[in-house]
Amino acid sequence: MATEMAERLVSVTPKAAEKIKEFMADEADKPSYLRVYVQGGGCSGLSYGMGFEKAAEEDDLVIEESGVKLLVDSYSQDHLKGANVDYIESLMGSGFKINNPNVTKSCSCGHSFNTE
C-alpha cells in the first residue's frame, strides 16, 4: 500500500469532499475510505465505480485530500491519472462526476468510456 503525496493521481473538489464526508457519516459501519475504480462494462468498454471501504488492500494507492481518504487499485490507476472527482448539483439532478483527461471515447449517455 503506497501513499501518494506529491503529485495527485486523483484529486477531489472541496464540494465533493464535503459530500463524501456527509455520506460516510451516514454509513452504519463508519468506513474510512472511498474507493474510486474503473471496471469493464458499458457500451464504450469501461465504467467508473465508487464505494466505501473500511480498509485498504495491498495494491491500493491511498490519496488523502481535503480530509478524505481515497483508494485506487493498481488496475484503475492507469485509467485515472489526472482525474478529478467533483459533485454537481443542477436542476437535472445531483451526483458525483469524474472529470478524466484520459478519456478518448465515451458513450452518448455518459456512463461509460475508453482510454485507448
C-alpha positions in Angstrom: 0.0 0.0 0.0 1.5 3.3 -1.1 0.5 6.8 -0.2 0.6 9.5 -2.9 1.9 12.7 -1.5 3.4 15.0 -4.2 1.5 14.6 -7.5 -2.1 13.5 -7.1 -3.3 10.7 -9.2 -6.9 11.7 -8.5 -8.0 15.0 -7.0 -11.2 15.9 -5.2 -13.0 19.2 -5.3 -14.0 20.8 -2.0 -17.7 20.2 -2.8 -17.1 16.5 -3.5 -15.1 16.2 -0.3 -17.9 17.7 1.7 -20.4 15.3 0.2 -18.2 12.3 0.7 -17.8 13.2 4.4 -21.6 13.6 4.7 -22.3 10.2 3.1 -19.5 8.5 5.2 -21.0 9.9 8.4 -24.4 8.4 7.5 -23.0 4.9 7.0 -23.6 2.5 9.8 -20.3 0.7 9.7 -18.3 4.0 9.6 -16.0 3.5 6.6 -12.5 5.1 6.5 -12.0 5.3 2.7 -13.8 6.0 -0.6 -12.7 3.6 -3.3 -12.7 5.1 -6.8 -12.3 2.5 -9.5 -12.6 1.6 -13.2 -14.2 -1.6 -14.3 -15.0 -3.2 -17.6 -18.5 -2.6 -18.9 -20.8 -0.2 -20.7 -21.1 0.5 -24.4 -17.6 2.2 -24.6 -15.7 -0.5 -22.7 -15.1 0.9 -19.2 -17.1 2.5 -16.4 -16.5 4.2 -13.1 -17.4 2.9 -9.7 -17.2 4.2 -6.2 -17.8 2.6 -2.8 -16.9 2.8 0.8 -14.2 0.6 2.4 -13.1 0.1 6.0 -9.5 -0.9 5.0 -7.1 -0.6 2.1 -5.9 -3.6 0.0 -2.3 -4.4 -0.7 -2.3 -2.9 -4.2 -4.2 0.2 -3.3 -2.8 3.7 -3.6 -4.1 5.9 -0.7 -4.7 9.5 -1.5 -5.7 12.0 1.2 -7.1 15.3 0.2 -9.5 17.8 1.9 -9.9 15.4 4.8 -11.0 12.5 2.6 -9.0 9.3 2.0 -9.4 7.7 -1.4 -8.3 4.2 -2.5 -7.4 3.5 -6.1 -6.4 -0.1 -7.1 -3.5 -0.8 -9.4 -5.7 -1.6 -12.4 -7.6 1.7 -12.1 -4.5 3.9 -11.6 -3.6 3.8 -15.3 -7.1 4.9 -16.3 -7.5 7.6 -13.7 -4.2 9.6 -13.9 -5.1 13.3 -13.5 -8.8 12.6 -12.9 -10.9 14.9 -10.7 -13.9 13.9 -8.6 -16.5 16.6 -8.4 -20.0 16.8 -7.0 -22.6 18.5 -9.3 -26.0 19.9 -8.3 -28.3 21.1 -11.0 -32.0 21.1 -12.0 -31.4 17.8 -13.8 -30.1 16.1 -10.6 -27.1 15.9 -8.4 -24.3 13.4 -8.0 -20.6 12.7 -8.4 -18.9 13.4 -11.7 -15.4 12.2 -12.6 -13.6 14.5 -15.0 -10.9 12.3 -16.7 -8.4 13.7 -19.1 -7.5 10.2 -20.4 -10.9 9.6 -21.9 -10.7 9.2 -25.7 -14.2 8.0 -26.4 -17.4 8.0 -24.3 -21.0 6.8 -25.0 -23.8 9.2 -25.6 -25.3 8.5 -22.1 -22.0 9.5 -20.5 -21.8 6.4 -18.2 -19.0 4.5 -20.0 -15.7 5.5 -21.6 -12.5 4.3 -23.1 -8.9 5.4 -22.7 -7.2 3.8 -25.7 
